[in-house]
Amino acid sequence: MSYDTTSETDSNTESRPASETKDESLISTSIDVDGRERAPSAGDPIVETHDLDVYYGDEQAIRSVEMAIPENQVTALIGPSGCGKSTVLRSINRMNDLIDVARVDGAIEFDGKNVYDDDVDPVALRRKIGMVFQQPNPFPKSIYENVAYGLRIQGIDDDVDERVERALERAALLEEVEGRLDESGLDLSGGQQQRLCIARAIAPDPEVILMDEPASALDPIATSKIEDLIADLAEEYTVVIVTHNMQQAARISDKTAVFLTGGELVEFDDTAKIFENPEHDRVEDYITGKFG
Ligand SMILES: Nc1ncnc2c1ncn2[C@@H]1O[C@H](COP(=O)(O)OP(=O)(O)OP(=O)(O)O)[C@@H](O)[C@H]1O
């Protein structure tokens, strides 16, 4: 794995200057600017959780979760408020490491390697597994710099212009911002800001993109653009999305994981099966709005 090493820091916050994050041994030189060499293996598991428990202090938020997330598909995590969806999502790229009281037991394998092994560098891991948050959070910098930041923090300093342009294009934003990349990211609309954040997340060429309710702060038109974009991104990346919106999960995901109160994964299956003919009564009750 190319993310094996040891320095602990966070690639998804502004807290650390790019120069401090570089570990040349981590920096792959094989990233394609113009195209990817991904085998058309949609469906093979890329992330697998094994007996995953997550605790905040003495409180257990996630219980014995077993889940195999398929490559190049969209997997939705749904369930009532507080059931642990975000906790699971943050565990996958070790964002929970940033919460002092959080503790993880069990394993999460990414491409067959446990991301909680001692030799895994969380920063390098987050290059492979990027994240987009609920609130668009562009930096108070130019559109260009917002995307270039995603590269610099990972120590990538070659072909920056091309990589920025490609990320903006992949995030379906380039057409709208072409010719004004030096303008502030904060002057974009909410939906554009969120696509800018998606561009920032995909600029380092991750394999997996985690999205925590990426459209819940947006209006219906902006939401629809993000949904179209997610479907499009899944051709190239694996997308795992937390959503409160069951219609959205049904529209955009291939697989759905239903968590219920207590941090239990009750059912994980093809989205059509979950919404049309779930195995568990509790899931049916949740889907049909009897509770939650
Ligand atoms: N930083 C934290 N410190 C302590 N407890 C936390 C923390 N984050 C989450 N929890 C607790 O863990 C449980 C799961 O929370 P989590 O945010 O993962 O659920 P969720 O399903 O994503 O909820 P929501 O849909 O409301 O965002 C909850 O009981 C929550 O209070």
The ligand as an ORCA input file, in Angstrom:
! r2SCAN-3c Opt
* xyz 0 1
  N     -17.737     13.890     18.894
  C     -18.582     13.114     19.599
  N     -18.426     12.983     20.911
  C     -19.272     12.205     21.636
  N     -20.327     11.538     21.105
  C     -20.526     11.650     19.780
  C     -19.665     12.448     18.952
  N     -20.106     12.367     17.682
  C     -21.201     11.562     17.707
  N     -21.435     11.130     18.957
  C     -22.546     10.244     19.374
  O     -22.470      9.051     18.614
  C     -23.762      8.631     18.218
  C     -23.808      8.544     16.690
  O     -23.661      9.863     16.168
  P     -23.516     10.142     14.603
  O     -23.342     11.596     14.425
  O     -22.544      9.217     14.030
  O     -24.988      9.698     14.114
  P     -25.724     10.050     12.752
  O     -26.553      8.851     12.420
  O     -24.765     10.493     11.731
  O     -26.653     11.240     13.230
  P     -27.299     12.447     12.392
  O     -28.136     11.787     11.330
  O     -28.135     13.154     13.391
  O     -26.169     13.260     11.846
  C     -24.743      9.641     18.807
  O     -25.224      9.132     20.019
  C     -23.884     10.864     19.040
  O     -24.366     11.615     20.113
*
